[in-house]
């Protein structure tokens, strides 16, 4: 008789590795080191949210995005500032202020030219009186300033680089207007002497019912007279005061001159050094002159 060998089944050996308790399942798409604090309120978009960018990178991206508002767009009308944009009158204003100060034996306060840029002449006269401590001379300073400036402009009207070519190109296709803080007779005389007055359907200046820049009135009225909503019109400006006026009126803004630092740069959608800028001319030929 065959005797089989029967082996006794032994219990399994205990594992030498400690048993790690199962971790609770995390929300889909989230991986988190054990040392991270628990996320109590999860939203799927949290993992897609980019972190903060360096200030320089964010500023550069912002400027490209606002420039795109101009370069990818065709305006239905263009509203130009006059002083410093179409006509090189800032030198005349500076000289007129200096002559006016000397006429009353006054010394221009430091930095006055920068503070006065883009101001209505009545506000400039008031500022001259205030900063020199001569409030009783407001009317005299204002009148002398305007008379001196008008005489200087009549002697030497000069257009800004690229202004005449851009105005004549745009006038063939679009309604154009001028929005200025200067008196009407000064604006029309300057443009007439430069041979540009006939290119503009409307000249809007500050007056009794139209507040001067930086209030939005002159640009708002100019867009209405051109027959377009403000958001379909382009403002061309060289002063921050004028850019603020146009922005508040709802126009897109082309800024002339060096791009300023900080938040002041946001007052214009696109900055160009002058109206003769190559990028600007390329845009104008393709979006306006085509």
Protein Blocks (a to p, Z undefined) as FASTA:
>chain_A
ZZddddddddddddfbdcddddddddehiacdfkbccdfbdcfklmmpccdddfklmmmm
mmmmmmmmmmmpccfbdcddfehplpccklmmmmmmmmmmmmnopacdehklmmmgopaf
klmmmmmmmmnopaklmmmmmmmmmmmmmmmmmmmccddehklmmmmmmmmmmccddddf
bdfklmmmmmmmnopmmmpmbdcdddfklccdfbfklmmmmmmmnopafklpccddfbfk
lmmmmmmnopacddedjddehjllmmpfbdcfbfkbfklmmmmmmmmmZZ
